[in-house]
Amino acid sequence: MENNLHSDANLFAQLGLPSSEADIHAFIQSHRPLDPKIKLSDAPFWTAAQAKFLREQIICDADWAAVVDKLNVSLR
């Protein structure tokens, strides 16, 4: 898998969320720490569509997986 195909801003835009650097930082700060027992896609702050997208990207090891993993780490 090639790394860095998508940026944090691209991921947030794909999820339908504000995607400026300040918006991303605020989102992470307001939702962390995410309980380590909860999968990222099962976090209560996602819509059903957002959770499905995140889950599929990891399961399929898609080109979004690296940035989804980065978000997961940032929220822990």
TAHU-V390593 format. One record per residue. N is the residue number from 1. RES is the residue in three letters. PHI is phi as a letter, one per 40 degrees, with the letter a starting at -180 (NA if undefined). Layout:
# TAHU-V390593
N	RES	PHI
N	RES	PHI
This chain:
# TAHU-V390593
1	MET	NA
2	GLU	c
3	ASN	c
4	ASN	g
5	LEU	c
6	HIS	b
7	SER	c
8	ASP	d
9	ALA	c
10	ASN	c
11	LEU	c
12	PHE	c
13	ALA	c
14	GLN	c
15	LEU	c
16	GLY	g
17	LEU	b
18	PRO	d
19	SER	b
20	SER	c
21	GLU	d
22	ALA	c
23	ASP	c
24	ILE	c
25	HIS	c
26	ALA	c
27	PHE	c
28	ILE	c
29	GLN	c
30	SER	c
31	HIS	b
32	ARG	b
33	PRO	c
34	LEU	c
35	ASP	d
36	PRO	c
37	LYS	c
38	ILE	c
39	LYS	c
40	LEU	d
41	SER	c
42	ASP	c
43	ALA	c
44	PRO	c
45	PHE	c
46	TRP	c
47	THR	c
48	ALA	c
49	ALA	c
50	GLN	c
51	ALA	c
52	LYS	c
53	PHE	d
54	LEU	c
55	ARG	c
56	GLU	c
57	GLN	c
58	ILE	c
59	ILE	d
60	CYS	c
61	ASP	f
62	ALA	c
63	ASP	c
64	TRP	c
65	ALA	d
66	ALA	c
67	VAL	c
68	VAL	c
69	ASP	c
70	LYS	c
71	LEU	c
72	ASN	d
73	VAL	c
74	SER	c
75	LEU	c
76	ARG	c
